[in-house]
Amino acid sequence: MKVTLYRYEKETLVMRSVEMEKLQAALRTENLNKPVSTTRNKAMFTLPGTQNSYIQKLPVVVFGGTFRKTGEPAPPMRDYSGLVLLEVNHLSDLQEAVQIRQQAAMMPQTLLAFVGFSGKSVKIVIPFTLPDGTLPRSPEQVKRFHSQAYLTAVKYYQPQLGRNITLKEPVLQHGCRMSYDPQPVYNPDAVAIRIEQPMRMADSEEIRIVPEEPSEPLQRLMPGMSRNYRIATLFSIAMVDAIRKSGQIKDGDLKPVFTLLADNCLKAGIPEEDAVQCTLLYNDLRSKEMEIRMTFRSVYTLKEALAGKTFMPEIMSLTLQLEEFMLRRYEIRNNKMSGEVEYRDKSLLRFTFSPFTREVRNSICTEAHKEGLNVWDKDIERYVYSDNIPTFFPIEEYLGHLPKWDGKDHIRKLAKRVPCNNIRWADHFHRWFLSMVAHWLGLDREHGNSTTPLLVGDQGCGKSTYCLNILPPELRQFYTDSIDFSKRRDTELALHRYALVNIDEFDSVKDTHQSYLKHILQKANVSTRLPYQTANRNLRRYATFIATSNNFNILTDPTGSRRFICIEVTDTIDYIQPIDYEQLYAQAMEALANGERYWFTHEEETEIVANNRQFQQIPPEEQLFLQYFRLPKKNEVGEFLLSIEILGRIKQKQRDFSYTKTVISNFGRLLKRNGIPSKRSNRGTIYQVVELSKS
């Protein structure tokens, strides 16, 4: 297994691949220049934020794999290793780093663990594979796999180590500086963590992990710089507060200041002697050492009585109390599809979430008052509508917890519940169903799922119920059959808030809305203003469309029929038998994971258009054209006429016939649909026809 080392020499990228065995051996020794030791020593005398030139001399180790040298900022991958790098930074000293390294060594999944170049960090390398022991190959699959592997590693190692893992963007090019550790942990037989190939990238909300707070730093740090720095910071806060509260000093009497200062230091948890020594650092106070010591001794004598009170600003204390109360009593989440905050009261035998309303807010506020918290409704709202609340994606949640597919064709079985004469219906439904799930997962964010099954049949045959039953009960709140195309903002919001939209009674859609419907079907993203907000936002589209109708002549746009899979329902649809939804959607997830195509090819669209001709509405002008004109036969010249000239001759024969500008503009498409030859001329497009009255 190889990893990559690189560094820049005079702005030139120098990159090489090394075996993991050689890398771990290199970590154990230093060359004569001792670059790592020198870097650690220099860091002790470098102010925070100051660039250390010695660090730049250390090469960077990238564990994600090997790369091709192209001169690009992010060179392309050659081979993927499946290795994930975790970093535990900001430790107190080398001794604590060694302790963390040994904790990592106890985990069988740890391939390599070593102390970082600063001496105050630990780097941990964990191997990952697919369930069959292989690794993904395509760049997109590798990118998604590595992102999910990093998230899994953080979630697993975080509680085991009891330290905050420094979160990094999970990109393949991420690495760390070469280090020196005489005793690195190296286990070539480490157990690889096996995960499924993810269908999408792990969202930033997923990677944002709020870990449990480890033990108090003052209790775990060895005496030294970190402890003194913390005490000095707390003392400075205590001193400023004491001076502010004591007001103007009269006649040089510092007794009130010393008393307040000692009280603040006690509440802050600063040991007495440390507090006295910090006070005596001020030159003007050294002459008052006896008074300082006596004052601090008298205040600290009351330690047991005063230790119960914590020294912190009132607003900070109230905020922490509110957070503890909310986490203990309620479970709150931000539903990104519905756009609502939802809650669950942990004190009730209720395991479903409900919308967070004004009444709920007031009830929570009342419960807080009963526990003695001095909070108000605005404090509750400020907490609920903040980044502290976890996000919830219901579709991803459902699809992410499906069982393994049993190998049976559940999708076509669901399609065959619709009795029809179209032998290709089950295949087309299968493709449409995959496209629906693929767009839910965000596999294609550049195109909308514009293909729409259109069930045509008698009233009461179960069309609408069948459409509803496509979604599992857990997702049916994201189904709607009430959409008004005249309200464009609501229609566009529906693309984001619903998973499946049924255009019930499709033939009732007005002709004036047909072009907008065509636009909505193919719209990939939503840019609109949410309720009670002033600015437009880009929202993700989830919605896939399906439609029903009782009438057969329903397609009016000859150019848009490829978007509809029209099916005549010949009998009552079976909607009584139960549907195994978990296996239904598990099949779709398995197919997409294996790279099965979820879009229609040009040949399939041509097949769909041919089938849709029986559902095409023939307008009067087309019927009259077919009555008075025909297509020229082989070697027959006929006449070349403009579309408006053809309409004019029809009007001569049919006196009550009239046409509008819209009819004129659409007439050429009707002629093309009937296979009439055409060519461009200086007069415009002319069509070769034979007038029946002259033949």
Buried (B, 14 or more C-beta within 10 A) or exposed (E): BBBBBBBEEEEEBEBEBBEBEEBBEBBEEBEEEEBBEBBBEEBEEBEEEEEEEBBEBBBBBBBBBBBEBEEEEEBEBEBBBBBBBBBBBEBBBBEBBBBBBEBBBEBEBBBBBBBBBBBBBBBBBBBBBBEEEEBBEEEEBBBBBBBBBBBBBBBBBBEEBBBBBEBBEBBBBBBBBBBBBEEBBBBEEBEBBEBEBBBBBBBEEBBEEEBEEEEEEBEBBEEEEBBEEBBEEBBEBBBEBBEEEBEEEEEEEBEBBBBBBBBBBBBBBBEBEBBBEBBBEEEEBEEBEEEBBEBBEEBBEEEEEBEEEEBEEEEEEBBEBBEEBBEEBBBBBBBBBBEBBBBBBEEEEEEEBEEBEEEBBEEBBEBBEEEEBEBEEEBBBBBBEEEEBEBBBBBBEBBBEBEEBEEEEBBBBBBBBBBBEBEBBBBBBBBBBBBBBBBBBBBBEEEBBBBBBBBBBEEEBBBBEBBBBBBBEEBBBBBBBEBEBEEBEEBBBBBBBBBBBBBBBBBEBEEEBBEBBBEBBEBBBBEBEBEEEEEEEEBBBBBBBBBBBBEBEBBBBBEBBBBBBBBBBEEBBEBEEEBBBBBBBBBBBBBBBEEEEBBBEEEBBEBBBEBBEEBBBBBEBBEBBEEBBBBBEEEEEBBBBBBEBBBEBBBEEBEEBEBEEEBBEBBBEBBBBBEBBBEEEEEEBBBBBBBEEEE
